[in-house]
Amino acid sequence: MSNVYKLEDISFKQQTLASSFTVIGTGLHTGLKVIMTVMPAEIDTGYTFIRRDVTSDRAEVHARWNNVIDTRLSTTLGNSLGVRVSTVEHILAALYGCGIDNAHIVLDAPEVPIMDGSAKPYVSIINKIGLVEQDAPRRAILIKKPVYVGDGEKEAWLLPSSQPWIEMDIDFDRPIIGKQKISLPLNNHVFSNEIADARTFGFHEQVATLQKLGLAKGGSLRNAVLLKDNIVMNEEGLRYVDEFVRHKYLDAVGDLSLMGARFVGKYVGKCSGHSINNALLRELMLNDNCWDYVNLKDVYNNRADFETRKAY
């Protein structure tokens, strides 16, 4: 196909997958086996989860900020008919980070498979499949004025920026994590090569409590970094010294994808997580004087610096 291209190519038109792919895995919190197929989708449809284990009239759950119904340890979406899909952030981060605007995500369980705890398995497949350009302009949310939410300990901002950017700070009372910071542009290359393989992490002393609450039933050393005291229990160790903050960057990409469009601005998070991220999007949408909904091409049309345009 002549309109299939690699991830590093730039487009101001919408994009979808060149073909479908299927993965089989386990839900991190439910422990259920999941078969998930990610499919190309029509222009202006965004990301839609489709539960094929429920009746077709109830099956669709749209990946939008206002459909977030739970943020305990992961992001859960729901529709008005009570159908839920949980732990959506990693597949959404992979789709958004690889430049896909429209996709159907079909699954036979209420939770996305956790795979190895990162977005890399999805990104690797998408890299092989490639993308297809669609005959419609890409739309973007351009941040014009600062937006802030926080409680003093957990904080997040969206700020004006010439290109999409994510800055994340974390601070854990454990020497093996401690204070970590990452500040990188958000584009296909950076996401695929610097962020996608950072895994989710948890703490050994919390596992029993989480399982009593019906969470982490599918967790294992194959799909998460597990810390006991100040030791990484995974035999292979860490993929990065700062894998923890890189994974927080990954989670933020997944949560920010729920805007429903590309975004041009800078996200800054300090000890933030899924709850703060969704609160930030809700605050943004309540303040329509802080953003514009525009064609992506128009944002960069008057800029001579092609490297800046390569953010998308």
SELUMMAR-874577 format. One record per residue (C-alpha): residue in one letter; z, x, y negated. Coordinates in steps of 0.05 Angstrom, whole numbers, padded with zeros to 5 digits. Example, Ala and Ser with C-alpha at 12.3 -4.5 7.8 and 13.67 -1.06 7.14 Angstrom:
2
 type      Z      X      Y
    A  00156  00246  00090
    S  00143  00273  00021
//
This chain:
312
 type      Z      X      Y
    M  00000  00000  00000
    S -00021  00030 -00066
    N  00036 -00002 -00104
    V  00090  00028 -00060
    Y  00123  00088 -00094
    K  00181  00135 -00089
    L  00248  00125 -00122
    E  00238  00178 -00175
    D  00178  00140 -00204
    I  00192  00100 -00267
    S  00176  00028 -00278
    F  00188 -00023 -00334
    K  00168 -00078 -00285
    Q  00214 -00110 -00234
    Q  00219 -00079 -00165
    T  00235 -00101 -00095
    L  00235 -00069 -00026
    A  00169 -00051  00006
    S  00194 -00082  00072
    S  00256 -00109  00105
    F  00309 -00070  00142
    T  00366 -00089  00188
    V  00433 -00056  00201
    I  00489 -00073  00249
    G  00561 -00056  00233
    T  00633 -00079  00226
    G  00667 -00115  00170
    L  00721 -00071  00140
    H  00771 -00127  00129
    T  00750 -00180  00179
    G  00735 -00132  00236
    L  00676 -00175  00256
    K  00610 -00149  00281
    V  00556 -00161  00228
    I  00480 -00162  00233
    M  00451 -00156  00163
    T  00378 -00157  00141
    V  00358 -00138  00071
    M  00291 -00168  00051
    P  00242 -00165 -00008
    A  00251 -00223 -00057
    E  00211 -00257 -00111
    I  00212 -00239 -00185
    D  00272 -00261 -00226
    T  00314 -00278 -00165
    G  00362 -00219 -00169
    Y  00407 -00207 -00109
    T  00421 -00267 -00064
    F  00466 -00266 -00002
    I  00445 -00315  00052
    R  00496 -00333  00107
    R  00455 -00352  00168
    D  00518 -00372  00205
    V  00526 -00434  00161
    T  00480 -00493  00147
    S  00420 -00476  00103
    D  00442 -00524  00047
    R  00506 -00482  00038
    A  00480 -00413  00056
    E  00462 -00381 -00011
    V  00512 -00341 -00052
    H  00483 -00310 -00115
    A  00508 -00242 -00136
    R  00532 -00257 -00206
    W  00595 -00241 -00245
    N  00615 -00314 -00249
    N  00614 -00322 -00174
    V  00668 -00270 -00161
    I  00727 -00306 -00129
    D  00770 -00248 -00102
    T  00779 -00175 -00121
    R  00834 -00153 -00073
    L  00811 -00084 -00047
    S  00738 -00107 -00051
    T  00693 -00155 -00088
    T  00683 -00224 -00057
    L  00631 -00275 -00080
    G  00631 -00349 -00067
    N  00589 -00411 -00082
    S  00610 -00481 -00103
    L  00609 -00504 -00030
    G  00663 -00456 -00008
    V  00619 -00404  00026
    R  00641 -00332  00015
    V  00614 -00262  00024
    S  00662 -00204  00018
    T  00659 -00128  00008
    V  00592 -00135 -00028
    E  00599 -00075 -00074
    H  00568 -00020 -00031
    I  00503 -00056 -00014
    L  00497 -00080 -00086
    A  00509 -00009 -00111
    A  00455  00017 -00064
    L  00404 -00035 -00087
    Y  00419 -00026 -00161
    G  00425  00050 -00157
    C  00358  00055 -00121
    G  00323  00013 -00174
    I  00315 -00053 -00136
    D  00318 -00115 -00179
    N  00306 -00170 -00128
    A  00330 -00175 -00056
    H  00353 -00225 -00004
    I  00413 -00202  00038
    V  00417 -00243  00102
    L  00479 -00236  00145
    D  00512 -00273  00203
    A  00585 -00263  00181
    P  00627 -00271  00119
    E  00630 -00196  00104
    V  00579 -00140  00091
    P  00583 -00085  00144
    I  00622 -00025  00119
    M  00578  00027  00154
    D  00609  00096  00141
    G  00648  00072  00080
    S  00595  00094  00030
    A  00527  00070  00005
    K  00489  00128  00037
    P  00466  00092  00100
    Y  00432  00039  00057
    V  00404  00090  00008
    S  00374  00132  00064
    I  00337  00072  00091
    I  00313  00050  00022
    N  00288  00120  00008
    K  00245  00117  00071
    I  00219  00046  00059
    G  00202  00054 -00015
    L  00196  00001 -00069
    V  00142 -00047 -00092
    E  00129 -00060 -00166
    Q  00126 -00134 -00184
    D  00085 -00167 -00238
    A  00142 -00184 -00286
    P  00179 -00144 -00339
    R  00247 -00115 -00324
    R  00301 -00147 -00365
    A  00362 -00109 -00391
    I  00429 -00123 -00423
    L  00433 -00076 -00483
    I  00505 -00062 -00504
    K  00508 -00065 -00580
    K  00584 -00065 -00594
    P  00645 -00041 -00554
    V  00677 -00089 -00504
    Y  00746 -00074 -00476
    V  00795 -00101 -00425
    G  00859 -00071 -00400
    D  00933 -00078 -00385
    G  00956 -00010 -00409
    E  00950  00023 -00341
    K  00881 -00001 -00319
    E  00828 -00002 -00372
    A  00752 -00008 -00379
    W  00701 -00007 -00435
    L  00628 -00021 -00445
    L  00600  00020 -00503
    P  00532  00029 -00536
    S  00493  00087 -00507
    S  00422  00113 -00509
    Q  00420  00111 -00433
    P  00460  00080 -00376
    W  00522  00122 -00364
    I  00586  00117 -00323
    E  00651  00155 -00337
    M  00710  00145 -00291
    D  00781  00172 -00293
    I  00832  00163 -00237
    D  00904  00185 -00231
    F  00942  00181 -00165
    D  01012  00205 -00152
    R  00987  00247 -00093
    P  00969  00320 -00102
    I  00908  00314 -00057
    I  00879  00264 -00107
    G  00917  00273 -00172
    K  00875  00266 -00235
    Q  00800  00265 -00226
    K  00744  00250 -00274
    I  00669  00242 -00269
    S  00618  00229 -00324
    L  00545  00222 -00304
    P  00484  00183 -00324
    L  00467  00124 -00279
    N  00397  00134 -00251
    N  00363  00136 -00184
    H  00368  00211 -00175
    V  00442  00218 -00194
    F  00463  00158 -00153
    S  00425  00179 -00090
    N  00445  00252 -00092
    E  00514  00254 -00125
    I  00547  00187 -00112
    A  00519  00147 -00054
    D  00555  00186  00002
    A  00625  00182 -00028
    R  00668  00141  00019
    T  00721  00089  00008
    F  00793  00113  00020
    G  00860  00086  00040
    F  00932  00106  00056
    H  00962  00108  00125
    E  01028  00077  00105
    Q  00993  00015  00078
    V  00950  00000  00140
    A  01001 -00043  00177
    T  01017 -00085  00116
    L  00944 -00096  00100
    Q  00929 -00118  00171
    K  00987 -00168  00168
    L  00953 -00196  00106
    G  00888 -00203  00145
    L  00856 -00142  00113
    A  00831 -00075  00139
    K  00822 -00102  00210
    G  00758 -00062  00218
    G  00782  00002  00185
    S  00777  00068  00222
    L  00765  00142  00210
    R  00691  00127  00220
    N  00687  00084  00157
    A  00740  00108  00109
    V  00777  00169  00085
    L  00849  00160  00109
    L  00906  00197  00076
    K  00974  00208  00109
    D  01025  00241  00063
    N  00981  00294  00031
    I  00933  00305  00089
    V  00862  00279  00101
    M  00864  00252  00172
    N  00788  00252  00181
    E  00769  00311  00224
    E  00709  00328  00181
    G  00750  00328  00117
    L  00723  00308  00049
    R  00650  00308  00029
    Y  00670  00329 -00042
    V  00734  00355 -00072
    D  00730  00295 -00119
    E  00703  00245 -00068
    F  00755  00195 -00091
    V  00731  00188 -00163
    R  00658  00190 -00140
    H  00672  00130 -00097
    K  00703  00094 -00156
    Y  00637  00108 -00194
    L  00600  00077 -00134
    D  00644  00015 -00135
    A  00633  00007 -00210
    V  00557  00008 -00200
    G  00564 -00048 -00149
    D  00608 -00089 -00195
    L  00564 -00077 -00257
    S  00503 -00100 -00218
    L  00534 -00170 -00223
    M  00511 -00173 -00296
    G  00446 -00198 -00267
    A  00401 -00148 -00302
    R  00395 -00073 -00314
    F  00444 -00050 -00367
    V  00436  00001 -00422
    G  00504  00025 -00445
    K  00563  00067 -00424
    Y  00617  00043 -00377
    V  00684  00078 -00383
    G  00739  00064 -00332
    K  00810  00090 -00330
    C  00845  00075 -00265
    S  00801  00014 -00262
    G  00780 -00026 -00201
    H  00744 -00089 -00179
    S  00790 -00136 -00217
    I  00785 -00100 -00284
    N  00709 -00091 -00274
    N  00699 -00166 -00266
    A  00745 -00181 -00324
    L  00702 -00134 -00366
    L  00638 -00171 -00348
    R  00671 -00238 -00365
    E  00694 -00210 -00432
    L  00624 -00184 -00445
    M  00592 -00251 -00431
    L  00642 -00287 -00476
    N  00621 -00241 -00534
    D  00546 -00250 -00541
    N  00547 -00213 -00607
    C  00561 -00149 -00568
    W  00497 -00149 -00527
    D  00423 -00168 -00527
    Y  00381 -00192 -00469
    V  00315 -00155 -00477
    N  00256 -00127 -00439
    L  00275 -00058 -00414
    K  00209 -00029 -00441
    D  00227 -00051 -00511
    V  00292 -00011 -00508
    Y  00255  00054 -00497
    N  00188  00037 -00530
    N  00200  00077 -00593
    R  00231  00138 -00559
    A  00190  00200 -00549
    D  00239  00233 -00501
    F  00213  00216 -00432
    E  00274  00246 -00398
    T  00317  00193 -00432
    R  00270  00139 -00407
    K  00279  00167 -00336
    A  00347  00134 -00335
    Y  00309  00078 -00302
//
